[in-house]
Amino acid sequence: MQTENEQPTAVDDVRKVREQIDRESAGDIRRHIDRSNRVLEEYREKLGLKIVPPPSQPVERNGTGG
């Protein structure tokens, strides 16, 4: 929740979209997932993003957070 002087954040934007999809799906999780995937695909195309597959081997961490 934001105060009077705060600007909306990306989290607020995502929350609005998620709540709208939830209302549209009327509790049907399959419809919710389908709609969410369509929204994501639209943005992927619009922003020119590509899907990067996860690494096939676990990534070793060196303890530095990197």
Secondary structure, 3 states (H helix, E strand, C coil): CCCCCCCCCHHHHHHHHHHHHHHHHCCCHHHHHHHHHHHHHHHHHHHCCCCCCCCCCCCCCCCCCC
